Amino acid sequence: MLLLAMDTATPAVTVALHDGDSVIAEFRQIDARRHGELLLPAVDRVLTEAGLKLDAVTGIVVGVGPGPYTGLRVGLVTAATFASALGVPVHGLCTLDGLAYASGIEEPFVVATDARRKEVYWARYENARTRVGDAAVDRPADIAEQVAGLPVVGAGARLYPEAFPDARDPEHQSAGALAALAAERLAASASGTSHTGFLDPLPMYLRRPDAQVPKNYKVVTPK
């Protein structure tokens, strides 16, 4: 097994290689405006570090969000392109699940990332491997009572300490953690102990796009 994992749903542009046992190469750069510019060089960097070629990859892992439209699409389109070119499967995982897994927390907690507009993408977890319910987008003050007393992982906790006073690491996404979670789920599926737990590699937006078709625009073409 050689998994190539990537996630661009947050300001972290992150790529990793996982051989089924451990992460063998990983790269991450925090830059919310350069996902398209940084992702492919990051893939090349981890392959070079591992001394491997792209055709050695047996599967693609990609974070499906939630996240903003532009950054999220970069990772998903790249993952789909690699999977098609290599003839390998692409496994989608909720971005928040990767942060949860990386935390290693074995008690109830919350993951919250920056959704902009003074909101967070968030989900509740029973432990590092088990999400409770679906991801959502809300204002921190609106969910503060629901998550009171729980540790909160992710950048959202640091952006809104008044709502999330117990901030925990990690702050940013790690493709290495995402790959390790995928490898664990693939192994469990192969042994018949569980279903895969993967999502379709489609964007999880949770919000309508900012761009809208005007409702009452003036027609200027000849009749």
N, C-alpha and C positions, 0 to 999 in steps of 0.2 A: 504494500500500500504506500502510495505517496500522494498526500493531499496538498493541494495548493489552495490556501484560504485567503480571502480578502474581505475588507469591510470599508465602505466609504459613507456610511449612514450618519456619521458624526464628524466633528472636525479632525478626527484621527484618520489619516490614510495609512492603513495597516495591512501588511501581507506576511504570510508565513508558510513554511513547508513542514509537514508532519509525516513521519514514516510509519505511523500506526502505533508506535511506542512512545515517541517524544517529539518535541519541536526541534528541528535540525537547523532552521534558519528563520529569522524574523526581522522585519523592519517596520518602523512606525514613525510618522511625522505628523505633528499637529499643525494643520493649516486648512481652515474652513473654506478657502477660496481657490485651492489649486488641486482638487481631486483629480481632474482630468490630466493635469500636467505631471503629477507625481506617481500615479498608480503604475503605469507600465515600467518606468525605471525602477520602481520598488520590486516588481516581479523579477526583473532582470537581476537586480541586486541579490535577492535571496537565492535565486538559482545559481548565480556565480559563487556566492558564499558556500553553498552546499556542494559545489562542483558537479552540478547536474544540468541536463538539458530539459527543455519544456516537455519533450515527448516522453519523459520518464513519469510524468504525472498521471495518476490513475483516477483522480476525481477532483472536482472543484467544490469548494465550500465558500458560500457567500452570505454575508449579512444582508437580510432583506429589509432592515429598518425596525421600527419606524425612524424616519428621517426626512429631511427636506428634499424636494424634488430633484434638483440638479445633482447634488453630490451622490445621492442614493442611486440614481440611474447610471452613473459612471461605473460603479462596482458591478451592478447587475448586468449591464450590457457587456462589460469586459469578461465577466464570468461565463455568460452565455456564449460569447464568441470563442473563448478558449475551449469550452466543452464541445462545441460543434466542430471546431478544427481538429481536436484531438480524438473525438469520438468517445468521450468519457462522460459520466454523469455529473450533474451539478446539484449540490445539496444546499437548500436554503435553510437558514437559521435566523430566528429573531435576534437582532442586534443586542437587545437587552439581556437575552439568555447568555450571550458571550460574556458580558460584564458580570452577570450573576455567577457564572461558573468560575471566572477568574477570582472572585472574592473569596471563595472557599468557605463562606459562612454557612453554618449548619443549624441556624435558627431562623425564624421568620424575619424577613427584611424586605426592602424596597430598592428597586433600581430606577433612577431618574436621570434622563439626559436633557440637554438643552433643546427645546423645540422653538426657540425664539418667540417673539411676540409676548414675552413675559409668561411663557408656558413651559411645561416639561412633558416629555414622553415618559411614561412610567408604567411599572407593573409590580405586583406583589409576588413574593417568593416564599415558599415554605422552607426551602434550603437552596444551596447553590445549584442544584440540578432540577428543581421542581418549581415551575411557575404556577401561580394560582390565578386563573382567569386570563383575559386578554390584555394586551397593551392598550393604553389610553393616552389622550392628551388633555391636560387640564392646567389651570392656574395653580401654582403651589398653595396659595392660601385656601383654595377650594377643597384641597385634599389633605390639608395639614391635620385635621381632626381624625381622618380615616387612618393615617399612618403614624399617629402620635406614639412615641415610645419605641418605634422601630428604627434600626440602623438603615441608612440610605446610602447606596453605592452610586457613583457616577457624578458627572459634572453638575447635574442639577442640584445636588446637595450643597455644593460649594457656592453656586450662584444664589441660592435662596436659603441661607442658614437660619433665617427666622422661622421658616416652615419645616426645615429638615436639620435640626440641631446636631444629630448624631451622624455626621458624615464619615463614610468609610472608603477605603481604597478598594478597587482602582477607580481613578477619575476618568480615564480614557479607555477606549476599546482596544483589545489585543487580538489580532488575527491568530496568534498562537493559542490563546484560550479557546477561540471559536473552533479552530482545527482540532484541538484536543477533545472538545465536547463532541464534535462530529465523529471522530475516531471511536470514542467510547460508545456512541449510539450505533455506529455501524457494526462494531464488535458484538454489541448486545443483540442487534437484529440478526446477525449471522448465526449466533448461537441459539436463536429462537426464544430468548428470554424477554424480548420486548419488540414493539413495532419501531420503525425507524425514528419517528419523532421529527422528521424534516418537513419543511414547508416548500411549497412551489416557489421557484426563484422569481417571484414577482414582487414589485415594490409595495411595502406597507406604509401608506401615506398617513392615514387617519384624519387628514384634512383635505379640503378641496384646494386645487391649485390657485395661486394668486391671479393668474391670467384667466380672464373670462371673455367670452364673445359678447360684445355689446348687444343689448336687447333692441334698441331703437336706433340703429345706425342708418345713415342716409345712403340710399343706393345711388351710385354715380355711373353705373354702366348703362349703355343705351338699351332701351326697351326693344 
